[in-house]
Amino acid sequence: MAVDGVANFDALYVTRRVSRVYGELAEGEIHTLVYLAALLSIYSGRPPSWWGYEFHRVTPAAPFSEAVSEAIGFDVQVGLLKQRHHALSISRLGDRELELWEALPLNARRAPVLAASASAAIHLSLPVVGRSVQQEPQIKRATELSSERRLLTPLGLDALREQFEAVAEVLASQDENFTATAEASLLVVAVVWLEYLRTEFHAGDLGGSAEESAA
């Protein structure tokens, strides 16, 4: 079975980082965290194609990557990941293997955004990150259209970049030493942006309730 090497690294990396705190996480949560890392790579100036594999929006409103799904299945089969019912955690074998993969130059360049994504989940909680990412502009648009469309397309990134630029400007105005690409700064950007999306999510809920009440 041919498995995408970078997708495999991404899945193992976020699983190890998050499962050290939460113990286990669901496959869908791995997809969400890897997608968040891909978004942060765009914030860092990388083109969408640099990430190396695709995501699609699936029902109800979650990011999904076939490459990540295949990597997770392979890792469970060969013992790099442990599976208990629908929950996943990294095994000792997977931990040792990941340490070797981290030394590869391409993986080392991916690690800061993966670390920021996983740390955001630890800081905010996995459910909060999941709900917030559902409000990401491309996923939100696909949900409104009930479409399982491809994500991270160049034409759909304008709104995302505008949100990231606004966050970076606010942070830079508050801290003159703010460096947009440092790992710690990526975490701050991720948390502030996710909190903004969560606010949008609750505002939508409140707006819907108000409209229903008015009706």
Secondary structure, DSSP 8 states (H G I E B T S, - for coil): ----HHHHHHHHHHHHHHHHHHS-EEHHHHHHHHHHHHHHHHHTT--GGGG-S--EEETTTEEE-HHHHHHHHHHHHHTSEEEETTEEEE-HHHHHHHHHHTTSHHHHHHHHHHHHHHHHHHHH-HHHHHHHHTTSHHHHHHHHTT---BSS-GGG-HHHHHHHHHHHHHHHHH-TT--TTSHHHHHHHHHHHHHHHHHHHHHHHHHHHHHHHH-
